[in-house]
């Protein structure tokens, strides 16, 4: 694992990112065991929008069949709990996930920001990250030329059945599957979420705003 950072300079900040660490029940303890002083940054998106985005990502790579509607996918989450692309809902229970990390790390080592703020207040959020990582450095208070990367554009496969077969293959590695599927992608216009599906998720995630505010002292003000 440490070989991933072998080329980093001695005083360079080293880090990596993964969406799987937040939802994992094992990751907080494992991270603390090896890196107890690590600084953790979590970017949280409105859980309803996150679920919808995950659904279309699953459709794009062939992990979710084109015949499965978003409503069907989210309503079956308890049956397929914890299964990648089968359970689109559990990953949005952020208060539980952040609490697991607080069992191992003090709040001072965790910086949480909203995905929505990175789009509307990018400079403020970037400076907040710099102050978190380098609290005693002058660079945290200087104007920077940093910018968040361009958002991903929703895409779809021209050959969805082929993509499904590739995703289910046990002979190909994940990187190979991804490389093959990307060759067939075209830009896709994602339709608006159905009102009934949004209401279903609003009931599931009711209370997340308040729970996160209680834990972090920060209100994300999502419409849930």
C-alpha positions as CSV (number, residue, x, y, z in Angstrom):
1,X,0.0,0.0,0.0
2,X,2.7,2.5,0.9
3,X,4.4,1.9,-2.4
4,X,1.6,4.0,-3.9
5,X,3.3,7.1,-2.3
6,X,6.9,6.1,-3.0
7,X,7.5,9.0,-5.4
8,X,6.2,11.7,-3.0
9,X,8.6,14.3,-1.8
10,X,9.6,14.2,2.0
11,X,7.4,17.3,2.9
12,X,4.7,16.7,0.4
13,X,1.2,15.9,1.7
14,X,0.2,12.4,0.8
15,X,-3.3,11.0,0.5
16,X,-5.7,9.0,-1.6
17,X,-9.5,8.9,-2.1
18,X,-12.1,6.2,-2.3
19,X,-15.9,6.3,-2.1
20,X,-15.9,2.8,-0.4
21,X,-14.2,3.9,2.8
22,X,-17.2,5.9,4.1
23,X,-19.7,3.2,3.9
24,X,-17.3,0.4,5.1
25,X,-17.8,-0.8,8.6
26,X,-14.2,-2.1,8.8
27,X,-12.3,0.8,7.2
28,X,-12.3,3.2,10.2
29,X,-10.7,0.7,12.6
30,X,-8.2,-0.4,9.9
31,X,-7.2,3.2,9.0
32,X,-6.8,4.0,12.7
33,X,-4.6,1.0,13.3
34,X,-2.1,2.0,10.7
35,X,-2.5,5.8,10.6
36,X,-4.0,7.1,13.9
37,X,-2.9,10.7,13.1
38,X,-4.4,10.8,9.6
39,X,-6.6,13.7,8.5
40,X,-9.9,12.6,6.9
41,X,-12.0,14.6,4.4
42,X,-15.5,13.5,3.6
43,X,-17.6,15.0,0.8
44,X,-21.3,14.4,1.3
45,X,-23.9,14.8,-1.4
46,X,-27.7,15.0,-0.9
47,X,-28.4,11.3,-0.3
48,X,-31.3,11.3,-2.7
49,X,-29.3,12.8,-5.5
50,X,-26.4,10.5,-4.7
51,X,-28.7,7.4,-5.0
52,X,-29.9,8.7,-8.4
53,X,-26.4,9.3,-9.6
54,X,-25.3,5.8,-8.5
55,X,-28.2,4.3,-10.4
56,X,-27.2,5.9,-13.6
57,X,-23.6,5.0,-13.1
58,X,-24.6,1.4,-12.6
59,X,-26.7,1.6,-15.8
60,X,-23.7,3.0,-17.6
61,X,-21.2,0.3,-16.7
62,X,-23.8,-2.5,-17.0
63,X,-24.1,-3.3,-13.3
64,X,-27.8,-2.4,-13.4
65,X,-29.9,-3.8,-16.2
66,X,-31.6,-1.3,-18.5
67,X,-34.9,-3.0,-17.6
68,X,-34.6,-2.1,-13.9
69,X,-36.1,1.3,-13.1
70,X,-34.7,3.6,-10.4
71,X,-37.9,3.0,-8.4
72,X,-37.4,-0.7,-8.5
73,X,-33.7,-0.4,-7.6
74,X,-34.3,1.7,-4.5
75,X,-37.3,-0.2,-3.2
76,X,-35.3,-3.4,-3.2
77,X,-32.5,-2.0,-1.1
78,X,-33.3,-4.0,2.0
79,X,-33.3,-7.3,0.0
80,X,-29.9,-6.5,-1.5
81,X,-28.5,-4.6,1.5
82,X,-24.8,-3.9,1.1
83,X,-24.5,-5.3,-2.4
84,X,-22.8,-3.0,-4.9
85,X,-25.4,-1.5,-7.2
86,X,-28.1,-3.6,-5.7
87,X,-28.3,-1.4,-2.6
88,X,-28.4,2.2,-3.7
89,X,-29.8,3.5,-0.4
90,X,-27.6,2.5,2.5
91,X,-24.6,4.5,1.4
92,X,-26.7,7.7,2.0
93,X,-27.0,7.2,5.8
94,X,-24.1,9.5,6.5
95,X,-24.8,10.1,10.1
96,X,-24.1,6.4,10.9
97,X,-21.0,6.4,8.7
98,X,-19.5,9.6,10.3
99,X,-20.3,8.3,13.7
100,X,-18.2,5.1,13.0
101,X,-15.2,7.3,12.3
102,X,-15.8,9.4,15.4
103,X,-15.5,6.1,17.4
104,X,-11.8,6.1,16.4
105,X,-10.8,9.7,15.5
106,X,-11.4,13.0,17.2
107,X,-13.6,15.5,15.4
108,X,-10.5,17.7,14.8
109,X,-9.1,15.1,12.4
110,X,-12.3,15.0,10.3
111,X,-13.3,17.7,7.8
112,X,-16.7,17.3,6.2
113,X,-18.1,19.4,3.4
114,X,-21.0,19.2,1.0
115,X,-20.8,18.3,-2.6
116,X,-23.2,21.1,-3.4
117,X,-20.9,23.7,-1.8
118,X,-18.0,22.5,-3.9
119,X,-20.0,23.7,-6.9
120,X,-21.4,27.0,-5.6
121,X,-18.6,28.0,-3.1
122,X,-15.5,26.3,-4.6
123,X,-12.9,28.9,-3.4
124,X,-14.3,28.9,0.2
125,X,-14.3,25.1,0.4
126,X,-10.8,24.8,-1.0
127,X,-9.5,27.3,1.5
128,X,-11.3,25.4,4.2
129,X,-9.5,22.2,3.1
130,X,-6.1,24.0,3.1
131,X,-6.7,25.3,6.6
132,X,-7.6,21.8,7.7
133,X,-4.5,20.2,6.2
134,X,-2.1,23.1,6.9
135,X,-3.5,25.1,9.9
136,X,-0.2,26.9,10.6
137,X,0.8,27.6,7.0
138,X,0.4,31.0,5.4
139,X,-0.7,29.3,2.2
140,X,-4.0,28.5,3.7
141,X,-4.8,32.2,3.8
142,X,-3.5,33.1,0.4
143,X,-5.4,33.4,-2.8
144,X,-4.9,30.2,-4.8
145,X,-5.3,29.1,-8.4
146,X,-6.6,25.8,-7.3
147,X,-9.9,24.5,-8.7
148,X,-12.1,21.5,-8.3
149,X,-11.9,19.2,-11.3
150,X,-14.6,19.3,-13.9
151,X,-17.7,17.2,-13.0
152,X,-18.2,14.0,-14.8
153,X,-20.6,14.1,-17.7
154,X,-23.3,11.4,-17.6
155,X,-22.7,8.9,-20.4
156,X,-24.4,5.7,-21.6
157,X,-23.2,2.7,-23.5
158,X,-24.2,2.2,-27.1
159,X,-24.2,-1.5,-26.4
160,X,-25.9,-2.0,-23.0
161,X,-26.3,-5.7,-23.3
162,X,-22.6,-6.1,-24.1
163,X,-21.7,-3.9,-21.1
164,X,-23.8,-6.1,-18.8
165,X,-22.0,-9.2,-20.0
166,X,-18.6,-7.5,-19.5
167,X,-19.5,-6.4,-16.0
168,X,-20.6,-9.9,-15.0
169,X,-17.5,-11.6,-16.4
170,X,-15.3,-13.3,-13.9
171,X,-12.4,-13.5,-16.3
172,X,-11.7,-9.8,-16.6
173,X,-10.3,-7.5,-14.0
174,X,-12.2,-4.4,-12.9
175,X,-9.7,-2.1,-14.7
176,X,-10.1,-4.1,-17.9
177,X,-13.9,-4.0,-17.7
178,X,-13.8,-0.3,-17.2
179,X,-11.4,0.3,-20.1
180,X,-13.6,-1.8,-22.5
181,X,-16.9,-0.2,-21.4
182,X,-15.5,3.4,-21.8
183,X,-14.9,2.8,-25.5
184,X,-18.7,2.4,-26.2
185,X,-19.8,5.5,-24.2
186,X,-21.8,8.4,-25.5
187,X,-23.1,11.4,-23.7
188,X,-26.5,10.7,-22.1
189,X,-29.3,13.1,-21.0
190,X,-30.4,11.9,-17.6
191,X,-34.2,12.3,-17.1
192,X,-35.7,14.0,-14.0
193,X,-36.3,11.8,-11.1
194,X,-40.0,10.7,-10.7
195,X,-41.8,12.5,-7.8
196,X,-42.9,9.2,-6.3
197,X,-39.3,8.0,-6.2
198,X,-38.2,11.2,-4.6
199,X,-40.9,11.0,-1.9
200,X,-40.0,7.4,-1.2
201,X,-36.4,8.4,-0.5
202,X,-37.4,11.5,1.4
203,X,-39.2,9.3,3.9
204,X,-36.2,7.0,4.2
205,X,-33.7,9.8,4.8
206,X,-35.9,12.0,7.0
207,X,-33.9,13.2,9.9
208,X,-30.4,13.0,8.2
209,X,-30.1,16.8,8.2
210,X,-30.8,17.0,11.9
211,X,-28.6,14.0,12.8
212,X,-25.6,15.4,10.9
213,X,-26.1,18.8,12.5
214,X,-26.1,17.1,15.9
215,X,-22.9,15.3,15.2
216,X,-21.0,18.0,13.3
217,X,-22.7,21.2,14.2
218,X,-23.3,21.8,10.5
219,X,-26.6,21.9,8.7
220,X,-26.4,20.7,5.1
221,X,-30.0,21.9,4.4
222,X,-30.7,19.2,1.9
223,X,-34.3,19.0,0.7
224,X,-35.1,15.7,2.4
